Amino acid sequence: MIETLPASNSAAAKDARKLLRPLRRDLLGLLRELIRVNTVAVPPNGNETPAQLVLRDFLLEKNVPAELYEIAFVTESRSRWRRKDRRYAGRKNLVARLPGSGRGKSLLLNGHMDTVPPGRSQWSASPWAGNLRKGRIYGLGSFDMKGGLVAQAGVICALKAAGLRPGGDLIFESVVDEEWGGGGGTLAARLRGDSADACVISEGTQLEIFRATRGGFVVDLIVKAGDPSAYFSQSEVLSPAIPVGRLLGWVDSWSKKRRKMKGLGAYAKFPDPAPVQVLAIESNRLDPEVPLSVPSEATLRLYFQFLPQEDVPAVITDIRHSLKKFEKSDPFFRRYPVKWKPLLGSPLLGHELPLEHPWSRCMIASVAAALGKAPVVTAAPYPCDAFLVHRGFGIPTLLFGPKGAGAHNPDEYVETESIIQTAESLLTAALEWCGG
């Protein structure tokens, strides 16, 4: 155990384990039920509400007041964070609240219900099976992030079952539209007025505390060249497929440049603090339904990530200037310039909470007490809604969630024991932060 922990943290951790023990079976059952509900979101739409109803009914059965609310009002908002390419009709957030006595600080537990599509790669079983094998629950969204949502639900259910009233408000919310850089559900919750003195988002973090997240920007580089009708003729057949190899060289130069950056703050020890990644390359298809032909179009999908301290618009401007310079240096691309098409609109930003912040100190001590060892405190290798909560609305935000693997890939899973450990850690932190 950690010898230097305050007695209050150790006592809170002991209480948390006791309060959550009766809920263990129910929480794991809830997770499997949520996985079995398809909550795939593909812009501009999403299918989260059926699972939100399952979660609401679970909370109501545990005597936790919970409500669903429409978020279509976001489309009328003038917020700089609003995505203009999303539809929200019929998509509902869930919120549950335990009012505090007014003698403590408030805490927000935030998570998202939407998932990405299962993809085209083969799963061992249905992505929505929710199978339990050797201490793991498999399924789409199990790790990203229904496992974390269930752990958060456990916190508010445990407090309600024990009849404990926190000193400050405890708010649990399950939002829509997080994937694909959305943020619409979290934005709706903040515009609606749900706020707190601190927030924890239970993305899968391997039971590590992430005090920072990266920014991110996805862009398609599209090249069109030649005339498809020239194929099977004596005319010269032009194709962007081979020149795109030189474009990849330009991408690689940016990858190397960004890798040489000095990481700052929470990213100081990351070997590649702000990576540049190729997400997809497409120039014709290998599908047997596509006839053998020379492609006249090629696309690179690139993912640029940014440190929390960076001026993201300025970096993107530098990237675009560099691309123009590359085009001018290459005879093919001088003739056939690259089309720059952002996939998600404006970029996501990063965020960072100092180690010495009271919420950081509270979480570190609470997780140490719950797990019996000092937690790893680091930074997320991805963007998420944290920047919106933290930078957009001034709520100090950390990430902490269960162990697992396979997010955005086949055979995604979450470790069952880590769900309970996440709930115990969060409940310990809630008892400490909110007070009695």
KEDO-158323 format. One line per 5 residues: number of its first residue (from 1); their letters; for each residue z, y, x negated of C-alpha. Coordinates in nm, 2 decimals, padded with zeros to 4 digits, m for minus. Each point is the difference from the previous one (the first is absolute). Layout:
<nodes>
NUM = A = Z:Y:X; ...
</nodes>
This chain:
<nodes>
1 = MIETL = 00.00:00.00:00.00; m00.03:00.37:m00.10; 00.34:00.10:m00.14; m00.05:00.38:00.04; m00.09:00.01:00.37
6 = PASNS = 00.22:00.22:00.22; 00.23:m00.21:00.21; m00.16:00.14:00.31; m00.34:m00.15:m00.09; 00.15:m00.34:m00.06
11 = AAAKD = 00.18:00.02:00.33; m00.31:00.12:00.18; m00.20:m00.29:m00.15; 00.25:m00.25:00.11; 00.00:00.14:00.36
16 = ARKLL = m00.38:00.00:00.00; m00.02:m00.37:m00.09; 00.25:m00.08:00.28; m00.18:00.21:00.26; m00.34:m00.14:m00.07
21 = RPLRR = 00.09:m00.37:m00.03; m00.02:m00.06:00.38; m00.35:00.16:00.01; m00.17:m00.20:m00.27; m00.17:m00.25:00.22
26 = DLLGL = m00.11:00.26:00.25; m00.14:00.23:m00.26; m00.22:m00.27:m00.16; m00.11:m00.11:00.35; m00.10:00.36:00.08
31 = LRELI = m00.20:00.03:m00.32; m00.20:m00.32:00.08; m00.06:00.14:00.36; m00.12:00.33:m00.14; m00.24:m00.17:m00.24
36 = RVNTV = m00.15:m00.20:00.29; m00.10:00.33:00.17; m00.33:00.15:m00.14; 00.08:00.35:m00.11; m00.31:00.07:m00.20
41 = AVPPN = m00.11:00.36:m00.04; m00.35:00.10:m00.10; m00.07:00.37:00.02; m00.03:00.17:00.23; 00.19:m00.25:00.22
46 = GNETP = 00.31:m00.23:m00.02; 00.15:m00.28:00.20; 00.37:00.05:m00.07; 00.15:00.05:00.34; 00.03:m00.37:00.11
51 = AQLVL = 00.23:m00.07:m00.30; 00.19:00.32:00.06; 00.08:m00.14:00.35; 00.13:m00.32:m00.16; 00.22:00.20:m00.24
56 = RDFLL = 00.13:00.23:00.29; 00.09:m00.30:00.21; 00.19:m00.16:m00.29; 00.20:00.32:m00.05; 00.07:00.03:00.37
61 = EKNVP = 00.13:m00.36:00.01; 00.24:00.11:m00.28; 00.11:00.29:00.21; m00.17:00.25:m00.23; m00.16:00.29:00.19
66 = AELYE = m00.36:00.01:m00.10; m00.31:00.18:00.13; m00.37:00.00:m00.05; m00.19:00.33:00.01; m00.36:00.10:m00.01
71 = IAFVT = m00.12:00.19:m00.31; m00.34:00.13:00.14; 00.15:00.35:m00.03; m00.06:m00.02:m00.38; m00.37:00.06:00.06
76 = ESRSR = 00.08:00.35:00.13; 00.23:00.08:m00.29; m00.10:00.26:m00.26; 00.19:m00.19:m00.27; m00.17:m00.01:m00.34
81 = WRRKD = 00.09:m00.37:m00.01; m00.19:m00.10:00.32; m00.29:m00.24:m00.05; m00.29:00.12:00.21; m00.18:m00.34:00.01
86 = RRYAG = 00.28:m00.19:00.19; 00.05:m00.08:00.36; 00.35:m00.04:00.13; m00.04:m00.06:00.38; 00.21:m00.30:00.09
91 = RKNLV = 00.16:m00.03:m00.34; 00.38:00.04:00.02; 00.28:00.05:m00.25; 00.34:m00.16:00.05; 00.33:00.18:m00.06
96 = ARLPG = 00.36:m00.11:00.03; 00.30:00.22:m00.07; 00.37:m00.05:m00.04; 00.15:00.35:00.05; 00.26:00.09:m00.26
101 = SGRGK = 00.34:00.16:00.05; m00.11:00.31:m00.19; 00.22:m00.08:m00.30; m00.27:m00.13:m00.23; m00.36:00.02:m00.12
106 = SLLLN = m00.29:m00.14:00.19; m00.23:m00.28:m00.12; m00.36:m00.09:00.10; m00.13:m00.35:m00.03; m00.38:00.02:00.01
111 = GHMDT = m00.26:m00.28:00.00; m00.35:m00.06:00.13; m00.12:m00.27:00.24; m00.37:00.01:m00.08; m00.18:m00.23:m00.24
116 = VPPGR = m00.33:m00.01:m00.17; m00.26:m00.26:00.11; 00.04:m00.36:m00.13; m00.32:00.04:m00.21; m00.28:m00.26:m00.05
121 = SQWSA = 00.18:m00.22:m00.25; 00.14:m00.33:00.13; 00.36:m00.02:00.10; 00.19:m00.34:m00.02; 00.09:00.05:00.36
126 = SPWAG = m00.06:00.26:00.27; 00.10:00.35:m00.12; 00.21:00.02:00.32; 00.17:m00.34:m00.03; 00.34:00.13:m00.13
131 = NLRKG = 00.06:m00.34:m00.17; 00.33:m00.06:m00.17; m00.02:m00.20:m00.32; 00.25:m00.04:m00.29; 00.18:00.33:00.07
136 = RIYGL = m00.31:00.20:00.06; m00.16:00.13:00.32; m00.38:00.03:m00.02; m00.23:00.22:00.19; m00.19:00.33:00.02
141 = GSFDM = 00.25:00.28:m00.04; 00.29:m00.22:m00.09; 00.06:00.19:m00.33; m00.18:00.32:00.10; 00.21:00.07:00.18
146 = KGGLV = 00.14:m00.19:00.30; 00.26:m00.17:m00.22; 00.14:00.35:m00.09; m00.01:00.11:00.36; 00.20:m00.30:00.11
151 = AQAGV = 00.26:00.07:m00.27; 00.03:00.36:00.13; 00.04:m00.13:00.36; 00.28:m00.22:m00.12; 00.19:00.31:m00.12
156 = ICALK = 00.01:00.18:00.33; 00.06:m00.33:00.19; 00.29:m00.09:m00.22; 00.17:00.34:00.05; m00.05:m00.01:00.37
161 = AAGLR = 00.13:m00.35:00.03; 00.32:00.10:m00.19; 00.05:00.31:00.22; 00.00:00.22:m00.31; m00.10:00.36:00.04
166 = PGGDL = m00.13:00.15:m00.32; 00.11:00.35:m00.11; m00.36:00.11:m00.01; m00.29:m00.10:00.21; m00.18:m00.32:m00.09
171 = IFESV = m00.37:00.00:00.10; m00.23:m00.30:m00.02; m00.37:00.05:00.06; m00.30:m00.23:00.00; m00.32:00.21:m00.04
176 = VDEEW = m00.37:m00.06:00.04; m00.30:00.10:m00.22; 00.15:m00.03:m00.35; m00.28:m00.21:m00.15; m00.32:00.16:m00.11
181 = GGGGG = 00.19:00.31:m00.10; 00.07:00.09:00.36; 00.35:00.14:00.03; m00.06:00.08:00.37; 00.31:m00.19:00.13
186 = TLAAR = 00.23:00.15:m00.26; m00.14:00.34:00.06; 00.05:m00.04:00.38; 00.36:m00.09:m00.05; 00.07:00.31:m00.21
191 = LRGDS = m00.19:00.23:00.23; 00.20:m00.15:00.29; 00.31:00.12:m00.17; 00.16:m00.32:m00.14; 00.15:00.10:m00.33
196 = ADACV = 00.28:m00.10:m00.23; 00.18:00.08:m00.32; m00.16:m00.30:m00.18; m00.26:m00.27:00.05; m00.07:m00.35:m00.12
201 = ISEGT = m00.34:m00.17:00.05; 00.02:m00.38:m00.03; m00.33:m00.08:m00.15; 00.01:m00.31:m00.21; 00.16:00.10:m00.32
206 = QLEIF = 00.13:m00.33:m00.14; 00.35:00.13:00.07; m00.06:00.28:m00.25; 00.06:00.36:00.09; m00.31:00.22:m00.02
211 = RATRG = 00.09:00.36:m00.04; m00.36:00.12:m00.03; m00.34:m00.08:00.14; m00.35:00.08:m00.13; m00.27:00.21:00.17
216 = GFVVD = m00.33:m00.16:00.08; m00.36:00.07:00.08; m00.28:m00.23:00.10; m00.37:00.10:m00.03; m00.33:m00.17:00.04
221 = LIVKA = m00.27:00.08:m00.25; m00.34:m00.07:00.17; m00.33:m00.02:m00.18; m00.33:m00.03:00.19; m00.33:m00.05:m00.18
226 = GDPSA = m00.35:m00.14:00.06; m00.19:m00.11:00.30; 00.07:m00.34:00.15; m00.36:m00.03:00.11; m00.11:m00.01:m00.36
231 = YFSQS = 00.15:m00.35:m00.03; m00.28:m00.26:00.00; m00.25:00.26:m00.10; m00.16:00.12:m00.33; 00.21:00.32:00.01
236 = EVLSP = 00.29:00.05:m00.24; 00.32:m00.13:00.17; 00.29:00.23:m00.07; 00.36:m00.11:00.05; 00.34:00.15:m00.07
241 = AIPVG = 00.15:m00.34:m00.08; m00.05:00.02:m00.38; 00.07:00.38:m00.04; 00.33:m00.05:00.18; 00.11:m00.19:m00.31
246 = RLLGW = m00.02:00.33:m00.18; 00.20:00.16:00.28; 00.26:m00.27:m00.05; 00.01:00.11:m00.36; 00.09:00.35:00.11
251 = VDSWS = 00.27:m00.15:00.22; 00.14:m00.19:m00.30; 00.01:00.32:m00.20; 00.23:00.15:00.27; 00.21:m00.31:00.01
256 = KKRRK = 00.06:00.02:m00.38; 00.07:00.37:00.02; 00.26:m00.04:00.28; 00.16:m00.29:m00.18; 00.06:00.22:m00.30
261 = MKGLG = 00.20:00.24:00.21; 00.37:00.04:m00.07; 00.20:m00.13:00.29; 00.26:00.24:00.13; 00.34:m00.05:00.17
266 = AYAKF = 00.01:m00.33:00.18; m00.34:m00.10:m00.14; 00.09:00.07:m00.37; 00.00:m00.37:m00.09; m00.31:m00.11:00.20
271 = PDPAP = m00.28:m00.11:m00.24; m00.26:00.13:00.25; 00.18:00.27:00.19; m00.30:00.13:00.20; m00.25:m00.28:00.02
276 = VQVLA = m00.37:00.03:00.10; m00.12:m00.32:00.18; m00.33:m00.13:00.13; 00.08:m00.14:00.35; m00.35:m00.11:00.09
281 = IESNR = m00.36:m00.01:m00.13; m00.28:m00.06:00.25; m00.38:m00.01:m00.06; m00.16:m00.23:00.25; 00.20:m00.31:00.12
286 = LDPEV = 00.02:m00.36:m00.10; 00.02:m00.10:00.37; m00.27:m00.26:00.08; m00.10:00.21:00.30; m00.12:00.27:m00.24
291 = PLSVP = m00.36:m00.07:m00.13; m00.07:00.01:m00.37; m00.08:00.36:m00.08; 00.06:00.27:m00.25; 00.27:00.24:00.13
296 = SEATL = m00.07:00.37:00.04; 00.36:00.10:00.04; 00.32:m00.07:m00.20; 00.36:00.10:00.06; 00.31:00.01:m00.22
301 = RLYFQ = 00.33:00.04:00.17; 00.25:00.16:m00.24; 00.37:00.05:00.02; 00.16:00.28:m00.20; 00.38:00.02:m00.01
306 = FLPQE = 00.21:00.30:m00.11; 00.34:00.08:m00.13; 00.24:00.19:00.23; m00.01:00.30:m00.23; m00.38:00.03:m00.01
311 = DVPAV = m00.21:00.27:00.17; m00.20:m00.26:00.19; m00.28:00.23:00.13; m00.05:00.13:m00.36; m00.03:m00.35:m00.14
316 = ITDIR = m00.25:m00.09:00.27; m00.20:00.31:m00.08; m00.01:m00.10:m00.37; m00.12:m00.35:00.10; m00.28:00.15:00.20
321 = HSLKK = m00.11:00.23:m00.28; 00.00:m00.29:m00.24; m00.22:m00.20:00.24; m00.25:00.29:00.02; m00.01:00.02:m00.38
326 = FEKSD = m00.06:m00.38:m00.01; m00.29:00.03:00.25; m00.16:00.27:m00.20; 00.01:m00.21:m00.32; m00.17:m00.30:00.17
331 = PFFRR = m00.37:00.01:00.10; 00.05:m00.23:00.29; 00.29:00.18:00.15; m00.16:00.34:m00.06; m00.27:m00.12:00.24
336 = YPVKW = 00.23:m00.19:00.23; 00.34:00.18:00.01; 00.31:m00.18:00.11; 00.14:00.07:00.35; 00.37:00.07:00.00
341 = KPLLG = 00.16:m00.13:00.32; 00.39:00.00:00.03; 00.10:m00.31:00.20; 00.33:00.14:00.14; m00.05:00.37:00.00
346 = SPLLG = 00.26:00.20:m00.19; 00.19:m00.18:m00.28; 00.36:m00.13:00.03; 00.25:00.16:m00.22; 00.29:m00.15:m00.20
351 = HELPL = 00.37:00.07:00.02; 00.30:m00.04:m00.23; 00.38:00.02:00.07; 00.22:00.07:m00.30; 00.23:m00.27:m00.13
356 = EHPWS = 00.30:00.24:00.04; m00.07:00.08:00.36; 00.29:m00.10:00.22; m00.22:m00.23:00.21; m00.13:m00.17:m00.32
361 = RCMIA = 00.36:m00.05:m00.12; 00.11:m00.14:00.34; m00.29:m00.25:00.02; 00.05:m00.12:m00.36; 00.37:m00.06:00.05
366 = SVAAA = m00.06:m00.16:00.34; m00.27:m00.24:m00.12; 00.21:m00.09:m00.30; 00.29:m00.08:00.22; m00.21:m00.21:00.25
371 = LGKAP = m00.19:m00.19:m00.27; 00.28:m00.04:m00.25; m00.21:00.15:m00.28; m00.15:00.33:m00.10; m00.33:00.06:00.17
376 = VVTAA = m00.32:00.08:m00.18; m00.08:00.37:00.08; m00.37:00.08:m00.06; m00.31:00.13:00.18; m00.25:m00.14:00.25
381 = PYPCD = m00.34:m00.12:m00.13; m00.15:00.14:00.32; 00.00:00.30:00.24; 00.16:m00.02:00.35; 00.15:00.22:00.27
386 = AFLVH = 00.29:00.10:m00.23; m00.18:00.32:m00.12; m00.04:00.11:00.36; 00.37:m00.04:00.08; 00.12:00.13:m00.34
391 = RGFGI = m00.25:00.28:m00.08; m00.13:00.08:00.34; 00.34:00.02:00.18; 00.26:00.03:m00.27; 00.18:m00.33:00.06
396 = PTLLF = 00.11:m00.17:m00.33; m00.17:m00.34:00.00; 00.03:m00.33:m00.18; m00.17:m00.33:00.04; 00.19:m00.33:00.01
401 = GPKGA = m00.11:m00.33:00.15; m00.03:m00.38:m00.03; m00.17:m00.23:m00.25; m00.34:m00.15:00.07; m00.36:00.00:m00.11
406 = GAHNP = m00.36:00.01:00.13; m00.01:00.34:00.17; m00.36:00.07:00.10; m00.09:m00.35:m00.10; m00.01:m00.36:00.14
411 = DEYVE = 00.32:m00.20:00.03; 00.23:00.31:00.00; 00.36:m00.09:00.02; 00.36:00.14:m00.01; 00.31:m00.18:m00.13
416 = TESII = 00.24:m00.06:00.29; 00.32:00.04:m00.21; m00.12:00.34:m00.13; m00.04:00.12:00.36; 00.37:m00.06:00.05
421 = QTAES = 00.08:00.15:m00.34; m00.20:00.31:00.10; 00.19:00.03:00.33; 00.33:m00.04:m00.18; m00.09:00.27:m00.26
426 = LLTAA = m00.12:00.24:00.26; 00.30:m00.05:00.22; 00.23:00.05:m00.30; m00.18:00.33:m00.07; 00.01:00.11:00.36
431 = LEWCG = 00.38:m00.06:00.02; 00.04:00.20:m00.32; m00.25:00.28:00.07; 00.07:00.05:00.37; 00.38:m00.05:m00.03
436 = G = 00.23:m00.09:00.28
</nodes>
